[in-house]
Amino acid sequence: MSYSFEEKKNALVVKVEEKRATVEISGKLKEELLAKIDEGHHNVVVDLNASDFVDSSFLGALVAGLKKATMKGGDLKIVGLQPPVRAMFELTRLFRIFDIFDTEEEALNSF
């Protein structure tokens, strides 16, 4: 699997372990993430430290997760954006809708 889920403090941490987060993983990740949110994990941190590229399908999966989490009274936060990924978040204006942090600890403490 190219990503993993781990419960930490008061949130579910999703660690993406792919250099290129693309359509190859986005469908399955979205499905599993939405299921976990439905199971009660309303606060989510997505760790993208290992990724230096994201495509639109992957960004769509993150947006779907954010929408579901906020509908359940939680939030989805992003951590560890590498410069090319940060540029994609700026280009798509997604930096305006996601809370983005440098470290996992900062993200976890923000809930």
Secondary structure, DSSP 8 states (H G I E B T S, - for coil): --EEEEEETTEEEEEE--SEE-HHHHHHHHHHHHHHHHTT--EEEEE-TT-SEE-HHHHHHHHHHHHHHHHTT-EEEEE---HHHHHHHHHTTGGGTSEEESSHHHHHHT-
